[in-house]
Amino acid sequence: MAGMGGTPVIILKDTRRETGKDAISNNIMAARAVANAVRSTLGPKGMDKLLVDSIGDVTITNDGVTILKEMDVQHPAAKMLIEAAKTQDKEVGDGTTTVAVLAGELLKKAEALLEQKVHPTVIVQGYRMAAEKAIEILKATSLDVSMKDKDLLQKIAETAMTGKLADSPDNKIAKFAVDLALNATEEYNGKIKFDMDKVNVEKKVGESTIDSEMVQGVVIDKEIVHQNMPRKIENAKIALLSTPIEAKDTETKAELQITSSTQFQLFMEHEKKKVKEAADKVIASGANVVFCQKGIDDLAQHYLANAGVLALRRVIKKDLDKLSVATGANIVTSLDELRPSDLGTAALVEERNVGNGIMTFISGTKNYAVTLLLRGGTQQVLNELERALDDALHAVADVIEDGKMVAGGGAPEIELSMRLREYAATLKGREQLAVIKFAEALEIIPKTLADNAGFDAIDKLAELKNKHEKDKNAGFNSYTGEIGDMYALGVVEPLRVKVQAIQSATDAASLILRIDDVLSSTKKPPERAPGAGGMPGGMGGMPGMGGMPGMGMPGMY
């Protein structure tokens, strides 16, 4: 930019700027690309994605938030959509794919309004009005659920897991999810609350997914540290330690000069004495089972074995916390503070062979505890099974806490679409156009369900609307392609998931639509030394996805 006397005036250094329509179009295109990437995973007939990270680890999943987290997205607008899906996962634990797909469709419909010269602020206002009305309608059409109705809770869990590996007629994962969720609830200030920390799940490769089982007690994926220790302890007195059982280091550094074998022998005897003192403190407490978060010296293992003590080391903090709740033991931070009153109790602690490995089972605990032992043929199968269980757990927990559910199969989206069109007719301003587009965007959910199941989306949508005039619970059956009563079929979802999905998708779309100016740095990062790691040649991006035109960073098409 030229100043007075022809002197250039630099306002934005090393910065590329995009404004107005170009900026909005690029942002919408990037966000829609992310939405399209996960759209094919929605519903019972959704397909899986195979993701390979930078070090070659493979993930096979159709879980929306897992796919979005693994994608190496660089475009800032696309990242906003991913953040919306993460928020959905954090708040309600399910419905992440719905958020991404719905937000992408809202942006697509907004693009049509922008072409008609409707201002982005008007679109955002209309979308917010539509979202508020939609949530109001959802709450009015929801049904009550009792936490005592385990059959209905199981149907909610099954709906949450549809399309995943756990979705098979002979699989008991949905039933296990209900049992785990009910076991992890407590009443707080007159309200039922779900505590995820009380859910105990362990995975072990081997057998089949249908061999997964619920175990009374706590399971630790560790084996006993010394071969001479007992493999089974009845009437266990359990010590939980977050300190190592070894010779204690001095608080100040010291240097010893050993000039003879006698001095070395004396030094080793002193070390052995210190290790024995540490082991004796554990034995003196009366504990016959020890779970240690840190290391156990080899000599200490010998002393403990001679005393008939069963010990495990390198037990993670999360497992220690579970054991503390179940057995009533206190986690001790110093061996000097270990007292008999700190010990917990269990009827039986024993080592068992599970698959190709060894696990330790603690049963008959002081406080009731259950652990779900998941089995699967490969690690990828186990990981996907765990994600399916997580969705089911949160879905059941949402219903237990709120006591509300809605139909699935696209039924609520069609009902909202039809009711929002009626609502739009009562508006006088340009917001009316945005509300209508919001109603149209909601139809993307039943359309996608039909597409992913291999049926004609337009035909099924028309049939769905026709049936919905008489039956508000009419939805799309992905297995048969028929339109039926979703409540009767047992296809039900938590109200909270639908409400949060509409809020998250609307917020993400509104945020992207309000951006009319993009300032991106063109300054190259400093060159890294060879072998220093990182992505050569700048930020990098997803291979084969191309860069956004006019942007100073890679993006997605």
N, C-alpha and C positions, 0 to 999 in steps of 0.2 A: 504494500500500500504506500503510495507516494504522499509525503508531507509537504510542507512549505519549502519552496526552493528546490523541489525535486528530490529531497532527501527521503529515502524509504523509511517507513515507520512499521516495525514488526509488532503486531498485536499478539498473535498466537504463534509461538515458536515450536517447530517440530510437531505440528498438529494438523491433522486433516479434519475438515468439518463438513458435515452433511446436515441440511436443514429441510424443514417442511415435508412435502410429500415423499421425497426420496428416503428420508430418514425413517418415516413411519412405515413405508412399504418394505424396506429392508428388515426392519425389526419384526414386522408381521411374518415375513417370509421365513426368517430364522426360527421363530417360535413355532410356526406351523410345521416346519421340517422335523422338529423334535416330536411334536404331537403325532405326526404321520409315522414316525419311527416306532412308536409303541402301540399304535392303533390296532394292528393285527393281533395283539396279545389279549384283547378284551373278550371276556365271556368264556363260557364252558368250552367252546370250540376254538379258542384263541391259540395261535401258534407260539412256539418257544423261540427265544433268541440265543444264539451261541456267541458269547463275548470272550475275547482273548485280550488280556491286559499286556502291558509292556514287557513283563517278564515271562509271558507264556502261560500264565494260569488261566484255566478255562472255567467259565460259568455258563451253565445252561438254565435259563429261567424264562418265565413269562410274567414275573412280578414287576410291575411298572416302575416302582421306586428303585429296585435293584438295577434295572436296565439304565435308568436315567443317571444313577450315581456312577455307573461304570463307564458311561459315554464320555469321551474326552471332548467336551463342548467348549468352544472358545468365545462364541458370540455372546455379548452381554445380555441381549434380549432373550436368547435361548436359555441362558442361565436362570433368568427370572422364572421361566416356566418350570424349570427343574426345582427351584426353590419352593414354588407353590406345591409341587408334588411331595417334596420332603416335609413341608408343613402339614399336609394331609396325613402323611404317614406318622408323624410325631403326635398329632392331635388325636387321631382316631384309629390309626394302624391299618386302614384299608381304603380302597377307592382311589389309589394314586393314578392308575391308568385313566380312570374316568375324568379326573381333574385335567390331565394333560390333553386328552381328546376334546373335552368340552371347551377348554380355554382356546385351543387351536381353532375350533369351529366358531367361537365367538369373534375371534380376530378375522376369520374369513368373512363372516357376515358384516363385520364393521367395515371391511375394505369396500364392500358394495355401497355402503352408506357414504363413505368418504368420496366415492366417485360421483355421488349425487350432491356433493358440496355440503353435506351435513358436518358440522364442526365436531372434532373429537370430544370436546367437553360435553356437548349435547348427547353424544353416543354413550359416554361414560355415565352421565346422569341417568339416562334411560336404562342402561344395564343395571345400575344400582337399584333403581325403582323396581325393575323386573325381578331381581334377585330377592329383594325384601318380600315382594308379593309371593314369589315361588316358595320361599321358606314358610311363610304364613299358611299357604295352601297345603304344603307337605305336613306341617304339624296338625292341621285340621283333619287330614285324611289318614293319619297314622293310627295304628291299633296298639292297645296295651298288651304287655307281656309280663307274666309272672316268672320270677326266677325259680319257682317250684316246678314250672312246666318244662321238664328236661327234654321232652320230645321236640318241643318247638325250638328250644335253644339249640338242639342238635341239628335241626333243619337250617338254622341261621349259620351254624358252623359249616355245614355242607355247602351252602350257597357261597360262602366266602372262599371255599377251597375249590370250587368248580374250575375245571380246566387245568388243574395242577396234578402232580403225580399222586397226591393223596386221594384224588377223586376217582374212587372205584367202589363198586357195590360191597365188596367184602372187606373194605378197609375200616378200621375202628378209630382212625385219627380224629374224626369229628366228635365221637363220643368221649375220647380222651380229652379233647380240647374243652368240652363242657365241664368235665370233672375237675380239670386243672383250674379253670376259671372260677368255678364255685368254691374250690378250696382256697383260692387266693383273694377272696373278697372278705371285707370286714365292714362293720357299721361304724361310721364316724360322724358325730353330731347329727344323728338321725338319718344319715344318708349312706347308701351302700357304695363302697369304694373298692376298686380293683387294684391290687398291688402286684405288679409284674415281677418284683423281686422274690415273691413267694412261689413263683413257678419254677419247678426243677425239671430240666430237660437235659438228657445226655445222649450223645450220638455214638454209634459204633458200626463200622463197615462190616457187612456180612449178612447172610440170610436175605429175606425179602422185606419189603415195606409192611406187609401184612403180619410179619413176626414182631413188630413193635409191641411193647407191653408196658403196662403200668405197674410199677414196683412200689410196695409199701415201704417207705423209708427214704434214705438218701443214697445215691450212687455216685461214687467218685472214680473218675477215669485215671486211677493210679494203682500201682502195685506195691506190695510190701518191700521195704528197702533191703532187708537182710534175709538170706536163705534159711537161717536157723530160727527165725522168729515164727511164732505160731501163726497158722493160716486162718484160725478161727478162734474168736474170743466170745464167750457167753457172759452175760451180766457185765458188760463193758463199762469201765469208768474212763471217760474220754477227756484228754487234755488237748486244747487247741492253742498252738504256739505261733506267734508271728516273729519269733526270735530263733536264731540257729542254736542247735545243740552242739557246741564246740567250745574250744578254749577261747576265753574272752580276750579280745585285743586290748592292749594298753592304751590309755587315753593320749599318751605322748609317745612320740617316736623314740626308739632307742637302738643303739648299734652294739652288738656283742661281737667280741673277737674271741673265737674259739681256737686254741692253739694245740689242744691235745684231744685224744679220743675219750679220755675220762671226762673232760669238760663237755664234750658233745653228748656223752651218755647222760650226764647230769641234766643237761638242757632237755633232752628227750624225755627223761623221767619226769621233769617238771611239767612238760607239755601234756604227758599222759595223765598226770595227777589232775591238771586243770580240766581235761576232757572228762575224766571219771567223776569229778565234782559236779560238772554240768549234768551228766547222766544220772548221778545219784539224786540230784534235786528233783528230777522228773520221777524217778522211782519212789522217792520218799513221799511224794504227793499222793501216792496210792493209785496213780493212773496205770491202767494196763493196755490202753490204746492211745497213741499219740498222732495227731495230724499237725505237721509242721509246715509253715509257709515257706521257710528257708531251708538251708542245708542241715544235714546231720552227719557229723564227723564219722569216718569209718570205724574208729575205735569206740565211739559212743554207740554206734549200731551194735557192736559186739557186746557191750555192757548191757544194753537194753534187751538184746536177744537172750542173754543169760538170765535176765530177770523175768523172762516170759512176757515181755512187752511187745505189742504189735505196733509198728511205726510206719508212717508214710511221710515223705518229704516233698517239697516243691508243690504243695497244694495251693492252688490259686486263692486269692483273697475272697472271691465270690463264693467259692465252695466252703471256705471257713465260715463265712457269714451264714450260709444255709445250715451248716452243722451246728452253729451256735443257737440258731432259732429252734432247730429240731431236737437237739440233745439237752439244751439248757446250760451248756458250758459257756464260760467266759473266755474271750480271746485274750491270752496273756502276752504282754510285750517284753517281759523280763523273767528269766528263770528264778530269780531271787523272790519274785512276787507270786510264784505259783503255789497255791494253797489247795487243800482238798475241797474247799467250798467252790473253787473255780471249775471243778470237773463236771462234765455232763454224763448222762447215762443212756444206755441202749441195751436192748435184750441180746442183740447179736451183731457182731462185726466179723465179716468173713470175706475172703478173696475167692472170686469165681472166674472161670474162663468164659469169656463172651466173644464169640467169633474167633478171630486169630489173636486176640489180646486178653488182658487180665484187667478186671475192674474190682473195686472194693464196695461191698454192700453193707449199709448200716440200717438195721431194721429194729422194730420195737422201740422206737425213740420215745423220749419223755413227752414230747409234743408231737401231735399228728403231722406226718409229712408223707408226700407221695412224689415219685420221680417217674417221668415218662422216658423210657429207653427206646430211642428211635433206631431202627435197623434199615439198611438199604444196601443194594449191590455195589454201589460205587460212592465215592465221596460227593460227586456232583448230585447224585440222586438224594443223598442224605441232606445236603444243603438246601435243595429245592423243597424237600419234605419239611424241613424246619421253617422255611419261609411260608409254606402253606399253613403250617400249624400256627405261626405267628399271626397271620391274617385271621384265622378262625378264632384264636384266643381273644384278639382285640374286638372282633365282631360280637362275640358272646359277651365280653366285658361291657361293651357299649350298651347293649340291650339290658344287661343286668343293672347297670347304673341308671339308665334313663327310663327303662320300662316301656320303651316305644319301638315299633318296627313299621316298615312299609313293605309293599310288594316289590319283587325284583323283576327281571326279564324286560326291562324298559317300560314297565307299566307306569311308574310315577313320572317319568320324563314325558310320556305322551299325555298324561293327565295335566301336567303343568303346562305343556305346549298349548293345549286346547283352552285351558283356563286363562292363560296369559294373553291369548288373542282376544278373549272377551274383555279382559282388563284394559288392553290397549285401546279398545273402542271407546272407553270412558275418558281417555286423555285427549287434550286439545292441542298441545304443543308438538314440536318435532320429536320429543322423547317417545311419542307413540311409535315412530318408525323403529327406534332402537328396541323397544319392548317387543315388537313383532319379530325382529331379527333374533332377539334372545330366545323367543318361543321356537323359532325355526332351528336355532342352534341346538336346543335340547333334543331334537329328533335324531341327532347324530348317534346317540347311544343305542336306541333300538336298530337304527340303520347298520351300525357297526356289528352288532350282535348277529344280524341276518347275514351280512357280508361274510363274517368270519365262519359262519356255519354253512356257507355254500349256497344260500338262497338269494333270490332276487330282492334286494333291499326295498325298492320302490313298491313292488307288489305287496310285500309283507307290511310295509308302513301303512299303505292304504287300507289293508285288511284290519290292521291293528286299530286304526282310527275309527273304522266302522264298528268294530266290536266294542270299542271303548265308550261309545254313546250309551250302551246298555250296562256294561260291566266295567267299573273303574279299576278293577284289579286285573283286567285283561293284559297279558304280556306275551312275549315271544318265547316259545319253547325251542331252544337251540338244538335239542336232540331230535325232535320230530318235525320242526318247521311249522307247527300249528300254533294258533293263537288260543290261549286258554287262561283260566283263572289261576293266577300265580299263588294265591293263598292256598287254594285247593291242592296245588302241586307241591307245596312246601318250599317254594322259591321266595324267600323273605330276607330282608336286609335291615340293618339298624337304621333308625331315623337319623342318628347323629352322623353317619357316614354320608348320607345324601345331602344333609344340610351343610356340612363342612365342605363337601365337594363343590357345591354351588358357590359358597363364599370364596373358597380358594381360587376357583377358575375365574370368577368375576373380578376378584382383586388383581390377579395376574394379568388378565386381558386389559383391565382399566389402566394399570400401571404402564403397560407397553404402549397403549393408545395415546397416553398423555405426553409421550416423548416426541418432541418435534425437532430436537437438535442433538446431534451426536458428534462429540469431539473425541477423536482417537489419536493417540500418540503415534508419530511415524519414526520416532527416534529408535534406532536399533539398540538392543541390549548389548552390554560389553561382551566381547568374544571370550568364551571359556577356553581354558587350556585343554589340550587333547587329553581325553581320559577323565575329565573332571565330572562327567555325567551330564544330565540335563538333555534337553532337546536341541540338537544342532540347528543353526539357521533361524533362530527366533523362537517364537512360541510353539510352533508346530500346530497340529490339529488332527482331526480325524482323517485318515488316509482316504483319498478318493472323493472327499466331500467338497473340495473346492474352496475358494475364498469368496467372501461377500464383495461384490463390485463396489468400488468407491470407499471401502472400509480399510482401515489400517491394521486389520487383524483377520486371521482365518475365521471361517464360519461354516455354515452348513447349507446345502441346497436340498 
